[in-house]
Amino acid sequence: MKKNYKYSLVSVLALTAAMVTVPAQATQSYEAKALEMARQPLNVALQQLSDKFDVQIASFSEDLSGKTVRKLSGTYNLQDALTVALAGSGLYYLRVDDRTIAVGTSERLSTQYQKVGFKVISSNTASDYEANLAPYQDDEKLDGVDSMLFDEIIVTASRREQNLQDVPMSVAVVRPEEFTSAGLTRLKDIVAYTPGVTVSDTAGSSVNGTITARGVAKFGNAGGTATVGIYLDTVPLTSNGPHGTGGSFAFDGLLGDIERIEFLKGPQGTLYGSTSVGGAVKYITRKPSLNEFRGHAAADLSSTKEGGFNQIYNGRISVPIVEDKLGITVAGFYEDNGGFVDRVDGAGALLQKDSDTYDRYGFSGDIYFQVSDRLSLRGRALHQKATYHGLSHIDIDAATKVPTYDKFATDFGFSNRNLKSTFYAGTIEYQFDGATLTSTTSYVESAAHTDQETVSLFGFFVPTATTIPLVDDLGIEKFSQEIQLSSDSSETWEWMLGLYYANEETFGTQSALAQPGDILVYGGQSPSDYIENAVFGNLTYYITPEFDVSVGGRLSRNQMEFTNIAPVSFFSPVADEFNSSVKDTINTWSFGLRYRPSDDLSLYARVASGYRPAFANRLVADGMGNELPRFVNADTLWSYELGAKGSMADGVLSYDIALWYIDWADFQTTINLDPAGFFGGLGNVDGGITIKGVEGSVILKPVDGLSVISNFAYTDSTLNDDEANINGTSGQQLPYVPKWTFSSRAIYDFALTADLDAHVGAGVRYEDSTRSAFTDGDGGSSNIQSDSYVVVDLSAGVNWDRFSLNLYATNLFNEYALISTASAFVSTGVPLKPRTIGARLSVDF
């Protein structure tokens, strides 16, 4: 049936020169302007913007009907004003020419507007894509308001910018401000609201831990290579081997200058290489502004029950040095956390109140130079350091989990640990006719220095010792170079080719001397050098506009040289020093099918593989002829995934559901040389692991201003066979992998007055109990189940002019639970952080 379209022309601001080219004589019309607009119908708001910025919009009246716009108060440029106006409406904007913007659904922008004489601007480059479609917006005024549909969110999971709904894999996208404004300021806090991803930390070290995706676990804090890679944009931050900081240090960039975080679930070996065998976490940074001065500053003050006072300060400023050409951003943060666990002596007498305090700071610089329409240069530098003065675990009884002293007390000795990361990267991007060449060079340093008292841990071996200080230095220095050539978007073919090189040096020095007597309990040195050369590619063919198939592959050649110096100690009865080298060639693959029967539904199937590199091993022997294997083989897995993403009822309900099956072979883990578990280290287990699961995200927006975001995941990650060298039996769930997780957040945004917006929010998160070891009592590490728990978080805030004030309470009902447990000579548990109440004041300028 023929449709009768009605058109309305209203004015809207043009796009920033960083994204599209605007004639010099029109530049002034597109500068940021002060806006004071109340909540009102969308068509009225667009008409007001038309008058304000002297440009026009082409739209269909029926698309605007019934839609409202939240209050706009402050100074806005084109991108910010238009994105806020269209947020949650299901509409996009498209630049037609220097004076005309089209607004409508994605289907109409690509078809109907052509019928009335408007041309559709092709998305030939990443910047064009951001310019022509409403991007995942960066506006702190929307803190606590998640009004974006899945198909409105732009992600880079496939190494090219796509709508989230079009990506044939499960990806969770997070804006840090949504959580930091509610008192959730660590990566661990965000993970608790992310389906299919968990964090374990048996030491309770507050600022690091082990990330697990879809049950592909590194088994707590045991040594080994990470299973989830951490990336800053496209630069890998994770160590490729087990000998430096390994997989026990997860870079936490939440308080830095981060636009969004993308959680990629499932193996990412094809596009992201080794160590992303279970998934990847990508921090996406903001590009500096090229046409306006903008900034943000915030202060967060809170108090923890049973603990101390906490404070966080952060800010960023972005300044155009040469308009439309050169911009720079500087950012920084500082956090001082008051802790909540006391240190006591063996009789339970208080030695130090709130001994697990920590502080951390970071600063970054980012410069962006748009040399021409084809060539751009970008340089980034970042440094972060965290110092914690104690651990947040407590002493417990292995059989009952009853605290030995108090529910927030430990007799573990002093512990000072410094974690620092330094990052430098330079990117050159050149737009050819039909393809974009990107070259990224990076250098990353990360180091951990620990100085702690371990008499409670190692005193069993030297009963006469009064003190056993442990000094531990671990770290990596990593250089990488990647060159990528990607085709422009096409209706038929899209392809990508890349080369990758990495050279990583690790260092490790440990020494634990029992006093009196200078008795070496534990010690050694273990430097290594890892080199990787890889070629990768991906090809997508669109059989029809709604149905496409993709295939990707990566060929990696890896080499590790390792030196192990092991003096005589209780853990190494035979002094030895050896040098070894291992080489390996690995293929990884990915295959995908995607079918989009309508704008509101996308179905996909994905098969992909991943791996962790082979490595030369540490020297560990029990003095009875048993020793660890000198080489640990690469472990590999294949993942099979089905998923559906979409929305219904005009965007009232959006969903992202995935089912997966994973076959994991030769997995690397900690094995034992003796039944008691005194002597052990890394090795392969032949029997394999099978993982089955389902996860989902659902966004419900039943009324204007209200969003309910719910997530769930079920993960069955079990051993295939009995495994004597890890004391495991067939069918046992992997340690530190909960079977069930669930979370839900409800946010309601409303107007208090014509000049004052407000929002209230509540969140609930649940995590199932987990094992601490495979064994059920045999060997040195007994299995202690952690507690399952439910936590409620609450927040509320107001926005006026450029200011926002947020009040929050995390763990509102002060739930007590041991969220992680461990038993290795002593039994410990990490208690859930008690109720914390705070306020956050921020300003945008």
HURA-V43658 format. One record per backbone hydrogen bond with DSSP energy under -0.5 kcal/mol. CO is the residue of the C=O (numbers start at 1). NH is the residue of the N-H. E is the energy in kcal/mol with one decimal. If there is no record, write none. Layout:
co=[CO/CO]
nh=[NH/NH]
e=[E/E]
This chain:
co=[3/6/8/8/10/16/16/23/23/24/26/26/27/28/30/33/35/37/40/41/42/43/44/45/46/47/48/49/50/50/56/57/57/58/59/60/60/61/64/67/69/71/72/74/74/76/77/78/79/80/81/82/83/86/86/92/94/94/97/99/100/100/101/102/104/105/106/107/108/111/111/112/112/113/114/119/122/123/125/126/127/128/129/135/137/139/140/142/144/145/149/149/150/150/150/153/155/156/160/162/163/163/164/166/167/169/170/172/174/174/175/175/176/176/177/179/179/180/183/186/186/187/188/190/191/194/196/198/200/201/204/205/209/210/212/213/215/216/219/224/227/227/229/230/230/231/231/232/232/235/245/246/248/249/251/253/256/257/260/261/261/262/262/263/263/264/268/268/269/273/276/278/279/280/281/281/282/282/283/283/284/284/290/294/295/296/297/298/299/300/301/302/303/304/308/310/311/312/313/314/315/316/317/318/319/319/322/322/325/326/326/327/328/329/330/331/332/333/334/335/336/337/339/341/341/342/343/343/345/349/352/352/354/357/358/359/360/361/362/363/364/365/366/367/368/368/369/369/374/375/375/376/377/378/379/380/381/382/383/384/385/386/387/388/389/392/394/395/395/397/402/406/408/409/410/414/415/416/417/418/419/420/421/422/423/424/425/426/427/428/429/430/430/432/434/435/436/436/437/438/439/440/441/442/443/444/445/446/447/448/449/450/451/452/453/454/454/455/458/458/462/467/468/469/470/470/471/472/473/474/475/476/477/478/479/480/481/482/483/484/485/486/492/494/495/496/497/498/499/500/501/502/503/504/505/506/507/508/509/510/511/512/512/512/513/514/514/515/515/518/519/519/521/521/522/524/525/527/528/529/530/531/532/533/534/535/536/537/538/539/540/541/541/544/546/547/547/548/549/550/551/552/553/554/554/555/556/556/557/558/559/560/561/562/563/564/564/565/565/566/569/572/573/576/578/580/582/584/586/588/589/590/591/592/593/594/595/595/598/600/601/602/603/604/605/606/607/608/609/610/611/612/615/618/620/621/626/630/631/632/635/636/637/638/639/640/641/642/643/644/645/646/648/648/649/652/653/654/655/656/657/658/659/660/661/662/662/663/663/664/665/667/669/671/674/678/679/679/681/683/685/688/689/690/691/692/693/694/695/696/697/698/698/699/700/703/705/707/708/708/709/710/711/712/713/714/715/716/716/717/718/719/723/723/724/725/728/729/732/734/736/739/740/741/742/743/744/745/746/747/748/750/750/753/756/756/757/758/759/760/761/762/763/764/765/766/767/769/770/771/780/780/782/789/791/792/793/794/795/796/797/798/799/800/802/803/804/805/806/807/808/809/810/811/817/817/818/820/822/824/826/827/828/829/829/830/830/835/836/837/838/839/840/841/842/843]
nh=[5/61/10/59/57/19/20/26/27/27/29/30/30/31/78/76/74/72/69/45/46/47/48/49/50/51/52/53/54/55/101/10/59/103/8/63/64/65/67/42/40/73/37/35/76/33/81/82/83/84/85/86/87/89/91/104/96/102/100/56/96/97/58/94/92/109/110/111/113/114/115/115/116/118/117/121/124/489/129/130/131/132/133/137/139/142/143/145/146/147/152/153/153/164/165/164/162/159/158/155/166/167/167/168/169/171/265/263/176/261/178/179/179/180/181/182/184/183/185/189/190/191/192/193/194/197/214/212/210/204/392/207/211/200/198/216/217/213/222/247/278/279/281/237/238/233/283/234/235/232/248/239/250/251/253/256/258/286/284/174/263/264/282/172/265/280/272/273/273/276/268/266/229/264/231/283/262/284/233/285/259/260/324/318/845/316/843/314/841/312/839/310/837/307/304/302/336/300/334/298/332/296/330/294/321/328/325/326/370/321/322/368/319/366/317/364/315/362/313/360/311/358/308/355/356/410/351/352/348/345/343/355/357/389/337/387/335/385/333/383/331/381/329/379/327/370/371/377/431/371/372/429/369/427/367/425/365/423/363/421/361/419/359/417/415/831/829/404/405/401/397/409/342/395/344/453/417/451/388/449/386/447/384/445/382/443/380/441/378/439/376/432/437/434/488/432/438/486/430/484/428/482/426/480/424/478/422/476/420/474/418/472/416/470/413/457/458/459/461/462/465/515/454/513/452/472/511/450/509/448/507/446/505/444/503/442/501/440/499/438/497/436/542/540/487/538/485/536/483/534/481/532/479/530/477/528/475/526/473/524/471/514/521/522/469/518/519/466/467/520/514/521/570/571/512/510/565/563/506/561/504/559/502/557/500/555/498/553/496/551/494/543/549/547/596/543/544/594/541/592/539/590/537/556/588/535/558/586/533/584/531/582/529/580/565/566/578/525/567/576/572/569/575/566/564/562/560/558/556/554/609/552/607/550/605/548/597/603/601/647/598/645/595/643/593/641/591/639/269/637/275/635/632/620/628/573/622/617/633/615/612/665/610/663/608/661/606/659/604/657/602/655/652/653/652/701/648/699/646/697/644/695/642/693/640/664/691/638/665/689/636/685/683/681/677/680/673/674/671/669/667/720/664/718/662/716/660/714/658/712/656/700/710/654/708/706/749/747/700/710/745/698/743/696/741/694/717/692/718/734/690/731/726/728/727/672/723/732/719/737/738/715/768/713/766/711/764/709/762/707/760/752/758/756/752/753/799/750/797/748/795/746/793/744/791/742/789/739/786/736/782/825/784/767/765/812/763/809/761/807/759/805/757/803/844/800/842/798/840/796/838/794/836/814/819/832/787/830/828/826/824/396/822/394/831/819/820/305/810/303/808/301/806/299/804/297]
e=[-0.8/-1.2/-0.6/-1.5/-2.3/-2.1/-1.9/-1.5/-0.6/-1.1/-0.9/-0.6/-1.7/-1.3/-0.5/-2.4/-2.5/-2.2/-3.0/-2.2/-2.5/-1.5/-2.0/-2.2/-2.0/-1.9/-2.0/-2.5/-1.6/-0.5/-3.3/-1.3/-0.5/-2.8/-1.7/-1.1/-1.1/-1.4/-1.8/-3.1/-1.4/-0.5/-3.1/-3.6/-0.5/-2.4/-2.6/-2.6/-2.2/-2.4/-2.2/-1.8/-1.2/-2.5/-0.6/-1.9/-0.5/-3.3/-0.8/-2.9/-2.4/-1.4/-2.4/-2.5/-3.1/-2.3/-1.4/-1.1/-2.2/-0.6/-0.9/-0.6/-0.9/-2.4/-1.4/-0.5/-1.3/-0.8/-2.3/-2.2/-2.1/-2.6/-1.7/-1.0/-0.6/-2.1/-2.0/-2.6/-0.6/-0.9/-1.6/-0.5/-1.1/-0.6/-0.6/-2.9/-2.3/-2.1/-0.5/-2.7/-1.6/-0.5/-1.2/-0.5/-2.0/-0.6/-2.3/-3.2/-0.6/-2.6/-1.4/-0.6/-1.6/-2.7/-1.6/-1.3/-2.4/-1.5/-1.0/-0.7/-1.4/-2.4/-1.4/-1.9/-2.1/-1.2/-2.7/-2.9/-2.9/-0.7/-2.4/-3.4/-0.5/-2.4/-2.6/-1.9/-1.5/-0.7/-1.2/-1.8/-3.2/-0.9/-2.9/-3.1/-0.9/-0.7/-3.1/-0.5/-2.1/-2.3/-1.5/-0.6/-0.6/-0.7/-0.7/-1.5/-1.9/-0.7/-2.8/-2.4/-0.5/-0.7/-2.8/-2.2/-0.6/-2.3/-2.5/-0.5/-1.0/-0.9/-2.5/-2.0/-1.7/-3.0/-2.8/-0.5/-2.6/-0.6/-3.1/-0.6/-2.5/-1.4/-3.3/-3.3/-2.3/-2.6/-2.4/-2.1/-2.4/-2.6/-2.5/-3.1/-2.2/-2.2/-2.3/-2.4/-2.7/-3.1/-2.5/-2.5/-2.3/-2.5/-2.3/-2.3/-0.6/-2.5/-2.6/-2.7/-3.7/-2.3/-1.8/-2.8/-3.1/-2.3/-2.5/-2.5/-2.3/-2.0/-2.6/-2.2/-2.3/-1.5/-2.1/-2.1/-0.9/-2.1/-3.1/-2.1/-2.2/-2.0/-2.7/-0.6/-0.6/-2.8/-3.2/-3.2/-3.0/-2.6/-2.4/-2.4/-2.0/-2.5/-2.9/-2.4/-2.5/-0.5/-1.3/-2.7/-2.1/-0.6/-2.1/-2.6/-3.2/-3.2/-2.7/-2.4/-2.5/-2.8/-2.2/-2.7/-2.4/-3.0/-2.5/-2.5/-1.0/-0.7/-1.9/-2.7/-0.5/-2.7/-1.8/-1.3/-2.7/-1.2/-2.8/-2.9/-0.5/-2.8/-2.3/-2.4/-3.2/-2.2/-2.6/-2.7/-2.5/-2.5/-2.9/-2.6/-2.2/-2.7/-2.4/-0.8/-3.0/-1.1/-2.1/-2.5/-0.5/-2.7/-2.8/-3.1/-2.6/-2.4/-2.6/-2.2/-2.3/-3.2/-2.7/-2.7/-2.3/-2.4/-2.7/-2.5/-2.8/-3.3/-0.6/-0.9/-3.2/-1.7/-1.9/-0.8/-2.0/-2.9/-2.2/-1.2/-2.1/-0.5/-1.8/-2.9/-2.6/-3.2/-2.1/-2.0/-2.9/-2.8/-2.6/-2.5/-2.4/-2.8/-2.4/-3.1/-2.3/-3.1/-3.1/-3.3/-2.6/-2.2/-3.1/-2.4/-2.3/-2.6/-2.6/-2.5/-2.5/-3.5/-2.4/-1.7/-1.8/-2.3/-2.8/-2.2/-2.7/-0.6/-2.8/-1.2/-0.6/-0.6/-1.9/-2.9/-1.5/-0.6/-3.3/-0.7/-0.7/-0.8/-2.8/-2.5/-2.7/-2.5/-2.4/-2.5/-3.3/-2.2/-2.2/-3.1/-2.7/-2.6/-2.6/-2.1/-2.0/-2.3/-2.1/-1.0/-2.4/-0.8/-3.0/-1.0/-2.1/-2.4/-3.0/-2.6/-2.7/-2.1/-2.2/-0.5/-2.2/-1.9/-0.5/-2.5/-2.2/-2.4/-2.7/-2.3/-2.5/-2.5/-0.5/-0.6/-1.7/-1.9/-0.5/-2.3/-0.5/-1.6/-0.5/-3.1/-2.5/-3.0/-2.5/-2.9/-2.7/-2.0/-2.3/-2.8/-2.7/-2.7/-2.3/-2.4/-0.6/-3.2/-1.4/-2.4/-1.0/-2.8/-3.0/-2.4/-2.5/-2.9/-3.0/-3.2/-0.7/-2.0/-1.4/-1.0/-3.0/-0.7/-2.2/-0.7/-2.2/-2.8/-0.5/-2.1/-1.8/-2.9/-1.8/-2.6/-2.1/-2.1/-2.7/-2.8/-2.3/-2.9/-2.9/-2.8/-0.7/-1.8/-1.3/-3.3/-2.4/-2.8/-2.3/-2.0/-2.5/-2.5/-2.4/-2.0/-2.7/-0.5/-2.4/-2.0/-0.5/-2.5/-1.3/-1.5/-2.3/-2.0/-1.3/-0.5/-3.3/-0.8/-3.6/-2.5/-0.5/-2.3/-2.8/-2.4/-3.0/-3.3/-2.5/-3.0/-2.6/-2.1/-2.2/-0.5/-2.9/-2.7/-2.5/-1.8/-2.7/-3.1/-2.7/-0.6/-2.6/-2.8/-2.5/-2.4/-2.0/-1.8/-0.7/-2.2/-0.6/-2.6/-2.2/-2.5/-1.1/-2.7/-1.1/-2.7/-2.8/-2.0/-1.6/-1.2/-0.5/-2.4/-2.4/-2.1/-3.5/-3.2/-2.5/-3.2/-2.2/-2.7/-2.0/-0.5/-3.2/-0.5/-2.5/-1.8/-2.7/-2.8/-2.8/-3.0/-2.8/-2.9/-3.2/-2.3/-2.5/-2.2/-1.9/-0.5/-2.5/-2.1/-0.6/-0.9/-0.5/-1.7/-2.4/-3.3/-3.1/-2.8/-3.1/-3.5/-2.4/-2.5/-2.2/-3.1/-2.0/-2.3/-2.7/-2.1/-3.0/-2.4/-2.3/-2.7/-2.0/-2.3/-0.9/-2.7/-3.0/-3.1/-2.6/-1.3/-2.1/-1.9/-2.2/-3.0/-0.7/-2.2/-0.8/-2.9/-2.5/-2.2/-2.4/-2.4/-2.9/-2.3/-2.4/-2.0]
